[in-house]
Amino acid sequence: MHPKGLWRDPRSGIFYLRRRIPLPLQSAFDCGQLYKVSLGTADPRDAERKLAIANGEFEQKCDQFRATLANGVAGSFTSDEARVLVDRLLTARSANGFASGAMDVVFFLKELDDAVADQAGDHRSTAQDMGPAEWIAYRKNLAGSDHDDEFSPETLARIEAHHASVHRDPGELWFSFQKRVPRRRWRPLLSFAVAKIKRELKLPEEANRGIDEPLADALADALGSAQVREQIAVLPSARRRANSSRLQPDMKLDALEARWIAARKPTLKAQAAMKTALRYFKSYIGDVGIGEITPNDLFEFRDAVPNYSVADAPRPDIVVIPAMDIDQVGPTVLDWLREVHKTTQVTMSVCNGSYVLAKAGLLDGRTATAHHRGFGMLRAMFPAVNVIRGKRWVEDGRLATSGGLTSGQDLAMRVVERYFGRAAAKKTARQLEYRGQGWMVPR
């Protein structure tokens, strides 16, 4: 077993030192993530001796670069370098990472919320923050009792209602504060986080504007990014009353619609559109109070609810079947596919979407293709299909099938050519910066 950092090239037999470069020093080494240097020998004993020397040189370089980072001039981070470091830490999901997973990010945002609240004199204490006397006063205020017995159901309901009324989403105060004030005012609130980042990256802990300010700016940007917000979104949202709102959390959607009509006097067309939208939304989420609807519900509804069903969808000119699990395609969809194919101009599939066309019987006696790893299965499951290998896409009358992934792009360009001609298709490819030529073969 080789000592740590010792690696032997299997082709030449020469030994090398290979060490992973600490994240903040990678730009200084300018050689990627790994430091690699030849030891110039194929003899294991000689390699171990030279390894100790090479390791010492590597550590000496690391110390030099750390010292450079600490002086605040040549060692300052650019905004892009800081952003890369922070993004890696915030999106890591290791067991002991700086912000690994949703809970750590949430706790971090709550610390920022507390800092903003403290600055504004609006800190809301939790039970963990309170001493015995504060806890008794808190109980007495909410429950009307300072006895150290269990809360009654009525008292628990009152406390729950109180907590719901003052609930804040993680980062709510911080994001609002960051938008309202200049950078010089919100940067200091991130000092504890910057210190934590520097410890995680094994950087000198001394204050250094060339490092601290880019890290603070990058951290603020990262916390507002979609990637970090997705981590927060996996946590359950508590019910909450909107501040300074005329809406009641228990108001149902129908009552909201009636109030909207009375207040805004919308046109009949707008009213009809609202009724349709509410009907679809209630079928998705149920007839709940508006206080129970979260932004995530609205976002997921956008992707979850189609505009039409197979019963009322207009007849399409082009049908595109993506790769999907054919076991999830029921008889209703297959019947619809058979029916609309009678009048489509193009019925096409991408990747293993050809399995769906085959299951519908549309490829019986026809030539077709699929992802290269699905040829055998397609032939075995649907022996009536003439499976073609080695083609990015295959046309058979109004039916067209493509191979996997980028082959679908070629088939899409081919459809443009069918409708508008080759010159228009080439112009489209140039506009899209698409340089593939596969859509022009075969002619």
N, C-alpha and C positions, 0 to 999 in steps of 0.2 A: 504494500500500500504506500503510495507516494505521500510525502509531506504536503501540508496545505500550501496551495499556490503552485505546486510543481506539476507541470503538464508535459506529456511527451507526444510529439507529432507522430501519428501512426504511419505516415508515409516515409519521412526521413529518419525517424528515430531520435531526432534532436530534442533535448529538453528545453522547456521554456518556463519562465515565471508568468503566471496569469493571476492577477488580482482584480477584484471588483473595486472600481474607483468610487469613493464616497460621493453621494449625489451632488452636494454643493461644489465639489471640486472638478466635476467632469468637464465643464467648459474651460477650465484652466489647463487640464491635461490635453484637451482637444484631440481625443482619440476614442471617443465613444464611452461605453460603460466599463470596458475591460482594459486594464493595463497589461500589455504583453511584451516581453523582451526575451530574446534568445539567450540561453546560457552557453551556447557554443560547444556543447558536448553531448555525446550519446552514452557516456558512462554514468551509471546511476550514482556512484559514490562521489564522482567529481561534480555531478549536477547538484547534489545536496550541499556540497561545500559552497559552490557558487550561488546556490539559492539563498543562503543566509546573507551573502553580500548584496545580492539583488534586492532582497526584501528590505534591507537596511536603506538602500538607495531610494526605494519606493517610499518608505516611511519618511525619509528626509524630505523628499519632494512634497509629500502631503503636508508636512509641517511648514514648509516654505510657502505653499499656496494658502494655508490657513492664516499664516502671518500676513500675507498680502491682503487677504479678505478682511483682516481685522484693522488695517490702517485706514480704511475708509476712502481711499482715493482710487488706486488701481483695483482694489478689492471690492468696489461697489458693484451691485447687481444692476443690470439693465431691467426694464420693466418686463421684457419677454423672458429673461432668465428667472426672475422672481415668480412669474406666472407659472412657468413649467414646474418649479419646485413646489409651489403651493397646490397646484392642481393634483400633482402626484400624491401629496399627503392627504388632501381632502377626499380624494376618491379611492384611496387604498382601503382594503377591507381585511387587513391583517388583524390578528388577535390583540395586538398592542399598538396599533398605529395611532397617529395623532388624531385622526377623525375617522376611524374605521367604521363605516356604516351609519345608519340613520340616527341611532340613539346618541352617539358621540357628537354628531353635528348639531342635534337638537340641544343637547346640554351646552354646547359651545354658544349657540345663538341665545340661549336663555341667560348665559353669563353676560352677554352684550346687552340684552334687554335690561338686566338688573343695573348695569353700569349707567345706561341711559336714564332709567327711572331714578337712581340715586342722584344723578346730576340735576334732574328736574324736581326732586323732592317728592316723587310719586312711587316710592318703593313699596311693593306689596309683599309683606312677610309671609313665609310659609311656616308650617309647624316646626321644620328643622331649624329655622332661624330664631325661634322664640325661646326665651327662658321660661321657667315655671310660672312666674307671675304674669308674663305676657300671655301665655297659653290659657291661664285661668280667665283672664280678662276677655280674651277672644271668645272662649266658650260662653262666658256669661253674656256677652254682647249678642251672640247669634242664637244661643239656646235659652237664655234667660235663667241659667243655672250655673253655679260654680262647683257643684258636687262632682266628685271623681267617680261617677258611675257611668254606665253605658248610656249612650244617647238613645232617646226614644225614636221610633220611626218618623214622627212628625219633626223632631229636631234634625234628624239626618236629612230629611227632605228639604228643610229650610237651609241647611248648610250647603247641600248640593245645588240648590237654586242660586244661592249666593255665589258659589264658585263658578257656576255657568255664566252668571251675569258679568263677572269680572275676568272671564277667561280671555287670554290672548294667545294667538298663534305664535309658535316659536319665531323669534326674529322680527315680530311685528313692530315693536318700538324701535329696534335698531334700524330697520330699513326706512322707516318714516323719518327718523332723526338724520340718517345719512343723506336723504334727499333734501332736507330742509336747510342744512348748515354746510358751510364750506369745508373743504378737505382738512384744513388745519385744525378744525374743531373735533372732527370724528376720529382722526388718526390716533390721538392719545388714548382713546378707549380701547384700541387694539394692542396696546403695549404688552399686556399680559399674554396675548396670543402670539405676538411676534417672539417674545421670550421663549415660549413653548416650542415654536417652530425652530428657533435657533438651537435649542437643546436637542430636539429630534434630529437635526441635521449636523449636530456636533460642531456648531460654529461657536466662536468666542462670544461669551455672554455680555461683554461690554457694549455700551450704547455706540451705535455706528450709523449715522444718518444714511450713508451710502448703501447700507444693507437694510436697515430697519424700515425706512420709508417705502422702498420698492416692495418689500414683503407685506407691509400693511396695505398698500394699494392693491397688490395682487390678491391678498386675502379677502378684501372687501369685494372685489370683482367676482372672485370665485364663489363667495357665499350667496351672491345674487344670481349665479348661473343656473341654467336649467338642470345640469347634471347633479348639482348639490341639492336643488329643490326636489328632484325626484327621490333622493334619499329620505327627505323629510316627509314626502307625500305618502310613504308606506305606513306612517304612523296614523292611528285613528284620530280623527278630529273631534274635539269636544263641542257640544252644542253651545251656541253663543248668541247673545243678542247684539245686534249692530248698535254702536254708539250713535246718539243723536239721530235716530231713524224713526220715521213715522210708521214703519212696518212692525207688526207683532210677530214674534217667532212662531206662534201657533197658527197664524193665518195660512189658509190653504190656497193652492194655486188658483182655484176658481174665484175665490174672494179677491185675490190679487188682480186677476183679470178684470173683475167688475170695477174695482177701484181705479185701475188704469184707464178704463173706458170713461168713467165718470170724470176723472181729472184731466185727461189729455184730449178727449173728444176725437179719437182717431177715425180715419175714413173706414168705410165698410170693408174695403179691400184689406186694410191693415188689421181690422178686427178678425176677418176670416183667416188671415195668415197666423195671427196670434192663437186662435182656437186650434188650428191644425198643429202648431208647434207645441202647445200645451198638451194636446191629446197624445202626441208621440212621447213627450217627456214623461207624462204621468204613466204611460204604459211601461216606461223604462224604470222609473224610480218609485212609483206608487203615489198615492194621494197624501203626501206628507206635508207637514208645516214647513214654511220657507226657512225657518231657523235651523232645520235639519239638513238643508241642502248645502253642500260644500263646493268650493271651486273644482275639486277633483271630480265630483259628480257631473258637473257641466262639461268638463274636459272629456271624460270617458263617454258621456252621452253622444258627444259629437262624432266619435269614432264607432260607437256601438249601434247606432240606429240608422238604417238605410232610408233613402227617400221613398223607395218603392218596394213592394213585395213582388213575388213572381206572379201574383194574381192581377196586379194593376200596372206593372211596368210596361212602358211603351216598347214596341217591337224594335230591337236594335238593328243597325246595319252591320256593326262589327261586334263580335263577342270574343272576349279574351279570357281564357281560363289559366290562372297561375298555377304553380306547383301547390298541391294540397294533399291532404290525407283523403283518399277516395272513400274510406270507411265513414267519413263525416258528410259525404254527399248523399243525401237521401233521395228517394224516388220522386219527390215533388220537383226538386231541382233538375233531375235527369229528364223528367217529362217535359219541363219547361225548355230545357236545352234542345231536345228533339224537335219541339214545336217551333221555336224561333229559328232553328237552323234551316227550316224550309224557306225562309225569306231573307236570311242574312246574305250580305255580300262577301263577308269574310268571317269564318269561325276559326279561331286560332288558339293555340295553347303554347305555354312557355314551360320549359323544363319538364317535369313529370305531370304537368297538367294534361298531357296527352292520355294519361290513364283515365281521366274523367271522360274525355271524348270517347275513348274506347269502351268504357263502362256504359255509356249511353248508346253504344252500337253505331256511332257515327263513323268509326274508322274500319268497320268490317269491309274487307276487300280493298282497303285503301293503303297507300304508303304513308308512313309517319316516322317520326324520330322522337327522341327524348334525351334526358341527361345520360351521358355515356355509362354511368353506373346503373342505369335502369333498363338498359336494353334487354337483358336476359329476363328480368321480371315481367316486362311488358309483353315479350314474346310468349312467356309461359302462361301468363294470366289471360291473354287475348290472342290466341293462335290465329284468328282470322285477320289480324293486322300484319301487313308487310312492313316489318321494322327495318329502317335504313340506317346503317352505321356511317360515320365519317362525314356527315353533312351537318352544317350549322343550322339549317332549316330545310324543310321539305314542304312543297306545295302539291296538293292533289285537288284540282278544281277550286271550289270555294273553301276547302279545308287547308289549313296550314299549321304545321307544328315545328317547334324549335328545340334545340338542345338546351343545356342548362345555362343559367346566369346570363352572360353577355351575349349569348346566341339570341336571346329574346330581343336585345337591342337591334341586332341585324334584321330580325324578322319584322320589327316595328318599322325600320327604315324601308324594308321591302314593301310594306303596306302603303307607306307614303308614295313609293314609286308606282304602285298599282293604281293609285287614285290620281296622282298629279304628274307622273312621268319622271324619268331619270334626272333631268335637269333640275327640277324642283326638289327632288330627293337629295341631290348633291348640295344644293344651296342650303337645305335644312341641316345636313350633316356639318357643313361649314359653320352655320350659325350656332350649332350645339357643340362645336369643337370636337366632333366625333370623327376619328380618323380610321375607324374600322372599315374594311373593304368587303367583309363577308356578306353584306346584304346585296352585293352586285353579282354574287356567284351562288347558284347557277343563274344564267340569264333567263 
